[in-house]
Amino acid sequence: MPALRPFRWRPALAAMGSLAAISGCAYALIENGVIREGPMREIVANTVRARAIEPEGPIAARSVNRDELRATLAEAFGQWKTPAERADYERALVALGLWPADRDLLTEALTIYGEAVVGVYLPSSGELLLVSDAHAPTGLTFLSAVLRRDFQTEFALSHEIIHLLQHQAYPELMDPEQVPNNSDDLETAIQAALEGDAMRFGFDAVGLQAPAPVDWMGMIDGQIAGPEGSALADAPALIRLTLGFPYARGYTLAWNEEFRLLESPPISTEQAMHDDRRREAFLQLDLTGLEGRLPTGCRTLQRNTVGELLISVLFRDLSADPDPAIWEGWNGDRYLVADCAGRAEWVWWTAWDSASDAAEFADAYRELAPAVAARADSAIPVSTQTEANYVVVTSSGLAGEASMPPPPATRVADLASLQALLRSTEKRAVAR
């Protein structure tokens, strides 16, 4: 689990329902709440060999029960932001229509991950945890009993060991100090690379042939849907429609690129979603100047990037059978949400590959706007303005921004450049 943040919080799902085996392991990897020492050594050795990253020191893991896991996750989630900062972030998502106003983001995340997680790696402490009382699908339980293999737990352990090795070898992909906390799209893309890498080499570590991407994506889609009445099945779309993305699409990236993936990971969900756009540059927009023009009494709640994946979530959630062409022309975006006398006002600049792509998005968004307002429980009118390849969406209190020229933009295609830009704009914004 590389990042513990709201809908990007993706404690490793340990391939929920995937099969894994370690030669020589007896049936139960965890006995009386303790991970068996012999199998642990063998799994570590096999995983290190498969991933080809030498650990910096001994690798240890401990077992926790489901209640202990929830407490650990709650503590880790709480380190992401202060309660006030989390509230600001959630208000921004509500204003954009990405999150329902009557649901609590932290509560939803804890409920879902507390139900689904089998293993987790905590970058902040370096701890590697396995859940002793995790639920396993009936078929997997039967197969484990017949073949005397603790499939789910063994694969979970290998998966989390890979995350630990990733953290040591590629700290810029996992350390909060090095990953700017102001681009959801970047974090989701990096998460896909990390989870895909752990899944791909996890199969090698346990001595099984990795499944073809199409088969794996079908399995993930089936598991992520969740049984009727489960926390995941009832979760808001922002979680439900993104939770499987790093495991499904990330696996395809790792299948195609193997060891090269983490050397040059995707930096946008567009790069992660489309094989033919894997290295495609996009525009990183800078809204720092907008903060200096906010009306008196306005306070910034959030500066962030939505990205192609979450634009698709917005339309798939709030409209019936949307055309993917609405979001597939994405070429960059940036939003700012502010509290102005108790009302959430916002500006969202989007860039598109062509004028026709921009017009297509603008037309579709105008139809979606009433549903966005209803989701946010807001009667604030929204303006949509198209200028060449740009579309700007504004709430009424900041509608004057629609008459402004597009914000400064820098074309980026690599991680170092994007991280530098995000850090620079954040420093200038804070300095204001």
Stockholm file with secondary structure:
# STOCKHOLM 1.0

chainA/1-432         MPALRPFRWRPALAAMGSLAAISGCAYALIENGVIREGPMREIVANTVRARAIEPEGPIAARSVNRDELRATLAEAFGQWKTPAERADYERALVALGLWPADRDLLTEALTIYGEAVVGVYLPSSGELLLVSDAHAPTGLTFLSAVLRRDFQTEFALSHEIIHLLQHQAYPELMDPEQVPNNSDDLETAIQAALEGDAMRFGFDAVGLQAPAPVDWMGMIDGQIAGPEGSALADAPALIRLTLGFPYARGYTLAWNEEFRLLESPPISTEQAMHDDRRREAFLQLDLTGLEGRLPTGCRTLQRNTVGELLISVLFRDLSADPDPAIWEGWNGDRYLVADCAGRAEWVWWTAWDSASDAAEFADAYRELAPAVAARADSAIPVSTQTEANYVVVTSSGLAGEASMPPPPATRVADLASLQALLRSTEKRAVAR
#=GR chainA/1-432 SS CCCCCTTTCCCCCTTTTCCCCCTTCCSCSEETTEECHHHHHHHHHHHHHHHTCCCSSCCCCEEECHHHHHHHHHHHHHTTSCHHHHHHHHHHHHHHTSSCTTSCHHHHHHHHHHHHCSEEEETTTTEEEEETTCCCCHHHHHHHHHHTCCHHHHHHHHHHHHHHHHHHHCGGGTCTTTSCSSCHHHHHHHHHHHHHHHHHHHHHHTTCCCCCHHHHHHHHHHHHTCCTTSTTTTSCHHHHTTTTHHHHHHHHHHHHHGGGGGGSCCSSHHHHHCGGGTTCCEEEECCHHHHHHCCTTEEEEEEECCHHHHHHHHHHHHSSSCCTHHHHTEEEEEEEEEEETTEEEEEEEEEESSHHHHHHHHHHHHHHHHHHHHHTTCCCCEEEEEETTEEEEEEGGGGGGGGSCCCCEEEECSHHHHHHHHHHHHHHHHHC
#=GC SS_cons         CCCCCTTTCCCCCTTTTCCCCCTTCCSCSEETTEECHHHHHHHHHHHHHHHTCCCSSCCCCEEECHHHHHHHHHHHHHTTSCHHHHHHHHHHHHHHTSSCTTSCHHHHHHHHHHHHCSEEEETTTTEEEEETTCCCCHHHHHHHHHHTCCHHHHHHHHHHHHHHHHHHHCGGGTCTTTSCSSCHHHHHHHHHHHHHHHHHHHHHHTTCCCCCHHHHHHHHHHHHTCCTTSTTTTSCHHHHTTTTHHHHHHHHHHHHHGGGGGGSCCSSHHHHHCGGGTTCCEEEECCHHHHHHCCTTEEEEEEECCHHHHHHHHHHHHSSSCCTHHHHTEEEEEEEEEEETTEEEEEEEEEESSHHHHHHHHHHHHHHHHHHHHHTTCCCCEEEEEETTEEEEEEGGGGGGGGSCCCCEEEECSHHHHHHHHHHHHHHHHHC
//
